[in-house]
Amino acid sequence: VDNYAVPEGGQVYLHDKYLGTYTLLTQGTEYGFDITKEAGSQGDNRFELGLRTGATVAQAAGKLQVLMVPNPATSGVNISYTAPQAAATTVRLMTVEGVCVLTQELGPQQSGSINLTLDNLAAGVYMVEFTSGKDKVVQRLVKE
């Protein structure tokens, strides 16, 4: 895209509705994806662009917001989060069978980011469970 303007402090995200992921778009960002026989992986309703500006969406909506970049990932994933209030924060990485392969306690946090190393994990699909107080977000992570 040439000559587009993002408001001061704004961020543009690509929402993959099939995978349920959000990818922050910055200069040089690449996003790989697969099209399968499943209807949700095809068509012009799979992706949408979103713009985050000014006050964080989480504070405005009162919900926990979690963003994993990149997804799919090879050696690591960065998880950024914003909660409506500071609370005990935990991230868990589980196989699709529900086996927990990593747990990290972050302490009482309202926002921040964490980088998870994936080098010791087999390729496949994992679930990332992010909990802050009583709020919980679960997202699918693909390890290539």
N, C-alpha and C positions, 0 to 999 in steps of 0.2 A: 504494500500500500504506500503510495506516495502522497505527501502533503496532507496529512491528517493531523488534527490538533486535539490533544488530550488536555483537559483543564488542569491547572496547577494542582499537583498532589494526586492526580487521578491515575488509575491503573486500569488497563484493559485485560480482560480474561476471556479465554476460550472455554466454553462449557461443552463438554462431551456428554450429552444427555444419556447416551447408551452406557457408558462406563461410570457415569456419575462423578466425573472429575472436573476440576477447574485448573487451567494452566495460565499463569501470568505471562502475558505476551510482552516481550522486550525485544530490543534489537537483536537479530540473529536467532531468535527462538525457532526451533523446529518441533513439529508435533507429528509423530508417526501413529498410524492407526490401521486396523484391519477391518475389512468388510467380509462378513460371513453370510451364511444362508439365513441367519436370524434377521427378521424385519427391522429390529431396532438399530442394527449396525449399518443400515442402508438408508438412502433417501435424503431429502433436503431438510428433514426435521431432526437430524442427529446433533448438529452443532448450533451454538448461538454465541454471540459476543456480548459481554457485559462490561460495564464501566463502573468502577468504584471511585467515588469522589468524596472530598471533605471528611466529615465525621464517618467513622467506620460503620459499615453495614451492621455489624454485630451490635454495636451500641444502639443504633437506631431501631433495629428489629428486636433487640433483647434476646438474641440467639447466639449460640456458639458457632463461630465460623472457622473452618479448617480448610487449608489449601495445601495440596501436595504437589511438588514440582521436582523433577519431571515425573510423569506417569504415562507410559511405562518407564521404568528405571532400570539401570544396569548395576551400578556399584553403590549408589546411595540416593536418598530422597530427602528433600528439605520440606519440613512441615511447618507452615506458619499458622498461627492461631490467634483469635481474638474472642474473648468471652465477655458477657455483659458485666461481670464483676470478678474480682480476684477470688480464687478458690483452689483447693487441692487439685492438681492437674496430673494426669497420668496418660501415657501413650502405650498401647499394647499392639503387637503385631502377631496375627494368628493365621494359621493355614485355613483353607476353606473348610476343613474338617473341624475347626474350632480349637486346634492345638496351639497354645501360646508359645511362640518362639522367641519373644522379646518383650520385656516390660521395662518401662523407664518412668520413675516418679520425678516430676518436675517441681514439686512443691507448690505453695500457693502463688499462682500466677493469674494475670488477666490477659496478657498477650505476650507474644514472643515467637521464637522459631527454634527448631531443633533439627539437626541433620542425623539421619539414621543410616548407618553403613549396612549395605546389603550383600557385601562380598561373600559372606559365609553361608548365604541362603541359596537353595536350588532355584532354578528358573521356575516360574509358575505364578499363580494368583494367590494373593494374600489379602486379608482384611485388616485394616488399621482402625483400631478403636481408640478414639480420643475422648477422654472424660475430663470435665472441669466442673467440680461440684456435683450438682444433680444433672447437668447437661452432658449429653453424649452424642458423638457423631461417629458413624462407621462408614468408611470408604474403602473401595476396592483398589488394590495396588497390584500392578503387574510387574514382576521381576523378569527381565529378559536374560 
